[in-house]
């Protein structure tokens, strides 16, 4: 099979299947039992995937054209063999292929337990990476006497994980040496749990029609993203879609809540995200969420940990006449608009320490508003 697969969507599967059927007919199946077998299996694939159908698990397990191609054509016609092997491999995993035209997405292995929760390893298709201690590409819970725990390879359809001796892994709850991870699959290695995500995997429910205010906001924010100084604080309580966009992005993010008690509020927490220049997350957040109070945008040259530490100070505040501290939803544009209009110079200085400016939508009009020192 080729190093980088063409078949990363259902449309691509149909296209490659059509090419393989035409190539098989050109070789004249009437002259060869092997070619007749291949033609029959390709026809079967076409029937079971016609008109948007997803083949049943039993159907997906019925083909072996990849093995036939490797045995019969690997030496004489490598391109044809690769094509058949890729079709067989993706037919067996057809339910994992997204609908629509092919898009070469990255894979994301995310730490999901322990001190380093939310850290991401970005996986380019076809590039193997090692995970674990000491000399691994992605070090988790570093032990200078340790070794890589496993290797992971994202091929554009699923991720293949292989334990490195003497370690063992568990993939989707099954212990062993090897496994496959699809979108939102999970695994454990050592004391760490990981989950696997495919970049930008879930499309919006309907067409996205950004407002003029959203387009203006994107034009204002994009240069800061290009320079690496743009953050957002996204309010998961406002939208399930907002949190999903963070999860399916390559951008580093973390909840502003800490510890196990904080994890209990994952679905409604505020999240700090550092927006990368090579990601489409900024456009998706602005185009889909501007005007719906999804959060605020922060420009700062400070490191991620410092920005997170700074804003965590303001999650709880004391209010006159209240016996207990109150949650302060400063990351809600409506709250920040009122706060910015009424604070003292001292409060402004403390809130904007190490922050160049904050950009957010104005209530009612959604016009862009800037808060700075």
Secondary structure as the mmCIF struct_conf table of DSSP 4:
data_model
#
loop_
_struct_conf.conf_type_id
_struct_conf.id
_struct_conf.beg_label_comp_id
_struct_conf.beg_label_asym_id
_struct_conf.beg_label_seq_id
_struct_conf.end_label_comp_id
_struct_conf.end_label_asym_id
_struct_conf.end_label_seq_id
BEND BEND1 UNK A 3 UNK A 4
BEND BEND2 UNK A 6 UNK A 6
BEND BEND3 UNK A 8 UNK A 8
STRN STRN1 UNK A 9 UNK A 9
HELX_RH_AL_P HELX_RH_AL_P1 UNK A 10 UNK A 26
TURN_TY1_P TURN_TY1_P1 UNK A 27 UNK A 27
HELX_RH_3T_P HELX_RH_3T_P1 UNK A 29 UNK A 31
HELX_RH_AL_P HELX_RH_AL_P2 UNK A 33 UNK A 48
TURN_TY1_P TURN_TY1_P2 UNK A 49 UNK A 49
HELX_RH_3T_P HELX_RH_3T_P2 UNK A 50 UNK A 52
HELX_RH_AL_P HELX_RH_AL_P3 UNK A 57 UNK A 60
TURN_TY1_P TURN_TY1_P3 UNK A 61 UNK A 61
BEND BEND4 UNK A 62 UNK A 62
HELX_RH_AL_P HELX_RH_AL_P4 UNK A 65 UNK A 73
TURN_TY1_P TURN_TY1_P4 UNK A 74 UNK A 76
HELX_RH_AL_P HELX_RH_AL_P5 UNK A 78 UNK A 92
TURN_TY1_P TURN_TY1_P5 UNK A 93 UNK A 93
HELX_RH_3T_P HELX_RH_3T_P3 UNK A 94 UNK A 96
BEND BEND5 UNK A 97 UNK A 97
STRN STRN2 UNK A 98 UNK A 98
BEND BEND6 UNK A 99 UNK A 101
HELX_LH_PP_P HELX_LH_PP_P1 UNK A 105 UNK A 106
STRN STRN3 UNK A 107 UNK A 111
BEND BEND7 UNK A 113 UNK A 114
TURN_TY1_P TURN_TY1_P6 UNK A 115 UNK A 118
STRN STRN4 UNK A 120 UNK A 123
TURN_TY1_P TURN_TY1_P7 UNK A 125 UNK A 126
STRN STRN5 UNK A 129 UNK A 132
BEND BEND8 UNK A 133 UNK A 133
TURN_TY1_P TURN_TY1_P8 UNK A 134 UNK A 135
BEND BEND9 UNK A 136 UNK A 137
STRN STRN6 UNK A 138 UNK A 139
BEND BEND10 UNK A 140 UNK A 141
TURN_TY1_P TURN_TY1_P9 UNK A 144 UNK A 145
STRN STRN7 UNK A 148 UNK A 154
BEND BEND11 UNK A 156 UNK A 157
STRN STRN8 UNK A 159 UNK A 163
TURN_TY1_P TURN_TY1_P10 UNK A 165 UNK A 166
STRN STRN9 UNK A 169 UNK A 171
TURN_TY1_P TURN_TY1_P11 UNK A 172 UNK A 173
STRN STRN10 UNK A 174 UNK A 176
BEND BEND12 UNK A 177 UNK A 177
STRN STRN11 UNK A 178 UNK A 181
TURN_TY1_P TURN_TY1_P12 UNK A 183 UNK A 184
STRN STRN12 UNK A 186 UNK A 189
TURN_TY1_P TURN_TY1_P13 UNK A 190 UNK A 191
STRN STRN13 UNK A 192 UNK A 198
TURN_TY1_P TURN_TY1_P14 UNK A 199 UNK A 200
BEND BEND13 UNK A 202 UNK A 202
BEND BEND14 UNK A 205 UNK A 206
HELX_RH_AL_P HELX_RH_AL_P6 UNK A 212 UNK A 226
TURN_TY1_P TURN_TY1_P15 UNK A 227 UNK A 228
STRN STRN14 UNK A 230 UNK A 235
TURN_TY1_P TURN_TY1_P16 UNK A 236 UNK A 238
HELX_RH_AL_P HELX_RH_AL_P7 UNK A 240 UNK A 247
TURN_TY1_P TURN_TY1_P17 UNK A 248 UNK A 248
BEND BEND15 UNK A 249 UNK A 251
STRN STRN15 UNK A 253 UNK A 255
BEND BEND16 UNK A 256 UNK A 257
HELX_RH_AL_P HELX_RH_AL_P8 UNK A 259 UNK A 263
TURN_TY1_P TURN_TY1_P18 UNK A 264 UNK A 265
HELX_RH_3T_P HELX_RH_3T_P4 UNK A 266 UNK A 268
STRN STRN16 UNK A 270 UNK A 274
TURN_TY1_P TURN_TY1_P19 UNK A 277 UNK A 278
BEND BEND17 UNK A 280 UNK A 280
HELX_RH_AL_P HELX_RH_AL_P9 UNK A 281 UNK A 289
TURN_TY1_P TURN_TY1_P20 UNK A 290 UNK A 293
STRN STRN17 UNK A 295 UNK A 299
BEND BEND18 UNK A 301 UNK A 302
HELX_RH_AL_P HELX_RH_AL_P10 UNK A 304 UNK A 312
TURN_TY1_P TURN_TY1_P21 UNK A 313 UNK A 314
BEND BEND19 UNK A 315 UNK A 315
STRN STRN18 UNK A 316 UNK A 317
TURN_TY1_P TURN_TY1_P22 UNK A 320 UNK A 321
BEND BEND20 UNK A 323 UNK A 324
STRN STRN19 UNK A 326 UNK A 327
TURN_TY1_P TURN_TY1_P23 UNK A 330 UNK A 331
BEND BEND21 UNK A 332 UNK A 332
HELX_RH_AL_P HELX_RH_AL_P11 UNK A 333 UNK A 342
HELX_RH_AL_P HELX_RH_AL_P12 UNK A 345 UNK A 351
TURN_TY1_P TURN_TY1_P24 UNK A 352 UNK A 354
STRN STRN20 UNK A 357 UNK A 361
HELX_LH_PP_P HELX_LH_PP_P2 UNK A 362 UNK A 362
TURN_TY1_P TURN_TY1_P25 UNK A 363 UNK A 365
STRN STRN21 UNK A 368 UNK A 372
#
